[in-house]
Amino acid sequence: MMSSMDLTFLGTASAYPSPTRGVSCTALKHEDGSIWLFDCGEGSQIQLMRSLLKASKVNKIFITHLHGDHMFGLPGLMCTVSQNNQKTGQLELYGPHGLRRFIRCSLQLSRSELTYNYVVHELQVVEEQLPAEWNTWTVNHDAEGSLHPNEHPGQQISPDEKGVWNLIEDDRFVVKAVWLKHRIPSFGFCVEEKPTQGKLNDAMLRSMGVPPGPLYGKIKSGETIMSPTGEEVRPEDVLGPPRPGRKVIIMGDTADSSQLMSVGLNADVLVHEATLENELLAQALQNGHSTPEMAAVLGKSLNVGKLVLTHYSQRYKPLGAVTEKDDKSVSVLLEQAEAVLGKGKVICAEDFLTIPIPPRKA
C-alpha cells in the first residue's frame, strides 16, 4: 500500500512574522508520522503547537539559507522539544556552511543541554552563490572549539560534477540540493521517493499452485521460485508494473532558480517564493527574490503538477482577508502565476494549509 504524504505550511511570510502569518517553515509529513521541516523561522515552534503536527516527530530539518526569517526559530524549537521530553531519537539538520556554528553557539552560550542528540551536515558553498559584495564583510562560518554535549560530528557536503549536492539516499528517498541566487548562499531541496514494487498477482500465483506464505515473500524480494508443480515462477511474471515515486521541491529565497532544471523535471509539487508582484520585478531581483511569473515560468519548464507560492511580502493580505481601498491580497500573485500555468495549477499557500500529495499511478 502506498504511503500518505502531505505538506503543511507553518509560515508563509517573508522578513518577519505578523499576526496573520508566521515566517518560513514548511513540514513534509510521511506515512509513519515522521516530519521533515524545511526552514524554521522565528516562532515556528508556536506554529507547530497550533497545528495538528507533533514537534516530537520532526527528525530532519533542512535550512535553505541563513537569513533570520528562515532559521531564527531553530534553537528555541530544539530546546522546547527537549524540555517536554518529546524526543529521544537523533535530529539531523542540513543547511549551508555556518549552520553548525549558529546552532552550537546558541546552545552553548545559553548552556542548553538536550535530551536527544543532533548532527549538522553542512553544504559547502560555491562561488556562483556569492554576491559581489560578499567579501566586504568578513564573517567566520566555521564551527570552532568543542562540540555541544549532544552534538555528533556531521559531514561537509560538496557538490558533484553536475553541481548537485547529494544529501540522502536510503531505501525510500533520495534528497538532493541545488544552489540558488540570493543575497547570501541559498539552496533548493528536491525530495524524490523511490519507485515502489508492483502489486503481486495473487490469483495467478494460486492458479500456478503457489500458496500464500514464504514463497510470496521470496518473489517480492526478487527471487525466482519453483511452484509445487515444478513450474518456474519469475517475479516479472506475477508482479505488476512498479509505481513511480513522488517528487517534491521546496525552494529557498531566489532570484535565479535555473539550476533546478537538472533535478526537478516532472515534480508533483514545486514550492517557490513569490515575494513581490510582477510589476515590482526590478525590486524583487535587487533583493534576491522572485515574482509569480518567474516561479510559474520555472514550473512550466519543469512540467510540475502543482506550483505552490509562498514567502509573501507583508504588503499582501491573506486570501479572504478584509481589505481596504489600497490594500492588495495574495490573489494578485495567484492570478499572475495562473496567467502562465493556467487555473488549477497554482496554489497560494497560507499558514496551516495542508496539501496532500497523492501516490502516482503505475
N, C-alpha and C positions, 0 to 999 in steps of 0.2 A: 504494500500500500504506500502511495506517495505521501511525502511529508507535507505538513502545512507550513507555510512561510508567510510572514507579513511584515510590513514596515509601519512603524508608528512614529509620528513626528512630535517630538517633545519640545522643540523650539524652532521657530521659522523666521525670527527677526535677525537683522544684521545690526552690528555695532553694540547694542545694549538691550537688556530686557525691558519690557514695558508691561503695564497692567493687562494687556491683551495678548502678548506674545513673549515666550522665552527666546533665548538666543540658541545658536545652532546645537542641536542634538537630535540624532535620528537612531531609532532602535530597530534592528533586524532580528526578529524572533523566529526560532526554529521549532520543529515539532516536539523536541524533547524539553521545551520550555527555556532552553538556553538563549541568551540575548547577547548580541554584539552591538555595542554603541559606536556610532560614528560622530565624533566631536562631543564635547562636554563643556559647553559654555557655562558662565556664571548662572547659578540657580537650577542647574539641570537635576540635582537631587530632589528639589521641590517638585519639579515637573514629573519626575519618576513617581513620587509619592502620590501625586494627583491622578496618575494614570492607572491602568489595570495591570501594569507590569511590575515585576518584583526585582528590586535592585540586587538582591542576593543571586539572581540568575544571570547577572552580567559576568561573562567570563573572558570577553575580549573587548578592548576599546581601541578604536582607530582614530588618530588625530590627524586631520588634514593639513593643518599648519598651526603656527604658534602665536597667532593673534588671540588676544584675551577672550573674545566672544566665542572662541572655539575650544578653549581649554582651561579657563579660569575655574571651572567647576570641578576639576579633577580631584584636587586634594580633599575638598570637602566631602565629595561623594565617597571616596575611598575610606575616609575616617568614619563617616556615619555608618557605612555598611559594617565596618569593624566594631563600632561601639554597640551596634544592635545584634552582634554575634550572628549576622545573617549569612556569612560566607566562610567556607573552610578551604575550598579548592583554590589553586593559584590563579591570579588575574594576569592576563597577557595584554600588554599595551604596545601599539605600533604607532610611530609618528616620526616627524623629521628630527634630524640631529639637533639636540638641545632639549628634547622632551625628557630624557633621563635626568639631566641636570635640574630641570624645573621641579620634577616630582621629588627627587632626592632632597633638594634644598628645602622645599616646602615642608616635607615630613620631618626632616632632621631639625630645622630651626624651631618648629613647633613641638619637637620631641614627641611626635605622634607614632606610637607603635601600633601595629595592626594584628588582628587575629588570624590573618592569612598572609601568604607570600605573594609577591608580584615580580614580574620581569618586564623590562622595557627593551623592545627591539627598535633600533633607530634606522631610518632610511637616510643613506648618505646623499647629500645634495649635489646636484650637477651645476655646471656653470650657466647653462641655459635658464635656470630658475632665478638667478640673481639679478636684481635690478641694478641700474647703472651706479646708483649711489651706495650700494651695499657696503663698500669698504670705507666709507666716510665715518662710520660709527663702528668701532672695533668692539665686538662682543664675544666673550668666551662661551662657546656652546658645549664644551667638554664637561662631562661629569667627573670631577676630580675627587680624590680622597676615598675614604672607606664607604662601602655600600651601606645603605639603610639596613637595620637588623632584619627586615622582612624582604629585602631585595635579593633576587637571584641574578647572576650575570646574564646580560642579553646580547643579542647579535648586533653587528653593524652591517646592514644590508646594502650592497651596491647594485646598481642596475646591470642587466645583462647586455649583450652586444646589440640588442634591439632597443635599448633604453627603457626596459621594463623591470620593475622591482618585483621579484618573486618572493612573496611573503609566506604563504601557507600552501601546503598540499597534503591532504590526508585522504581517507577512503571516501569522503563525501564532497569536499570542496577544494577549489583552487582559488586563491586570493592573490591578486596582482595589483600593482600601483603604477601610475604614470605621473610624470611631472606636469604641473600647470603653471601658467604665467600669472603671477600676482605680485604684490608689493614686497612680500617675503616668500621664501620657498613654500610651495603648496603642492598637494597631491590629490589625485582622484583614485578611488579604490574600486576594483572590479571583483565581485564575488560570483564565481561560477560553480554551480552544482554539477557534479559528475553525472553522466547518464546512469540510469538505473536499469536493472535487469528486466527483460520482458516477462510477461505472465506465463506461468507454467501451464501447459495444456493437459490438465488432469484427465479429461475424457480420453484423449489419445493414449496417454500412458496406461490407463485402465484397459483400453482395448488391446494393448500390447501385453497385458498380463502383469504390468508393474504395479504393485500395491503401494498405497501411501506409506511413507516411512523413510528409513535411512537412504534408500536409493534416490528418493526425490531430492534429498539434501545434496547428494553427490552430483546430480545433474545440475542443480542450481550453482554449485561451486565450479562447474565447467568440465566435469568428468564425463567420459563416455562409459556407459554401463551395459551390462548384459541382462536382458529380461529373463524371467524364469523359463521362457520357452527357447532361450538361446539366441534371441534376436539382439543385434547391436542397436543401442539407442544413443544417438548423439544429442548433445544439448541443443544444437541449432535446429534439430528436427521437432523438438517439443517445447521450445521457448519462443514466445512472441518477440517482435522487434523491441530493442531497447528503447526506453523513453528518454528523450533528451533532457538534460538538466536545465534549470532556470539560471538566468544571468541578471544580476542587479548591479548597477553602477551608482556610486554615491560620490559626488564631486565636492572638492573644497572650493574656496574662492578662486575665481579665474577670469582672466581676460583673453585667454587663449587655451582652448581645450583640444587642440588638434592632435595631440599625442594619443588621445583616446582611440583614434582610428585603428591602432594596432591591436587593441584587445576588446573593444566594445561593440563590435558588429552584432546585430540581431539581439540586443539585450531586451529582456522583458520590461525592465524599468530603468530609466535614467533619471536620477535626482540631480538637478542642476540649479545653480543660483540664477536669479533674475532680479538683481538688486534695484535696477532702475529701468524705466520705460525706454522704448526705442528712441524717443526724441532727445533723451539725455545720453546718447551713445558716447559723445566725447568725454563727458564727466565720468561715465562708467569705466571707460578704458583708462583714463588718467588715474583712477583709484584702484585699478586692477580687478574690475568687476565686469559682469555680463548683462545684456539686455534680453528680453524674451525672444526676440528674433534670433540672436546669437545662439541661445540654447536650443531653439526649435530647428534652426538650420543644421546644427550638430546632430540633433535627434533624428532628423530626416536622413542625413548622410549615413547614420549608423543603423537605420531601419529599426528603431526601437519600438516596442509595443506601446509604452506609455512614457510621456515626459512629465515629470513632476517638478514644478517650480517651487523654490523656497528662497530663504535669505533675503527678505524684502527690506527695503528702506522703510524707516519709520513713517515716511510721508504717505504710505499706502495703508489704508484701513483694511481690516479683515473683511472677507466676503459676508454680506448680510449686516454689516455694522451700520449704525445710523450715521449718515454723513451730512455735513453742512455744504453750503453753496460751492466752496472752492476745494472741498475735500475730494480725494481720489481713493479708490479701493483697489485691491489686487485684481479686480475684474478687468482693469485696463491691461495688466500684464497677461492675463489669461487670453484676452481677445487678440493681443498681438502675437502670442505664440500660436494660437489657433489659426491665424491668418497664413501661417506656414504649413502647419501639420494637419489642419482640419479639426472640426469639432469631434469631441470624444477621444481625442488622442492626448489631451493635455489636462493635467490636474494642478490646481493651485493648492499646495499643502497649507493647512492651518494646524495650530497646536492641538494635539491629541487625535488628529486624523489617523486612522489605521487603514492601510491599503493592503488587501490580500493579494498574494502573488500565486495564482493557481498553477498546478502542475501543467507541463506541456504535454501534448498528445504524442503518442508514439508514431 
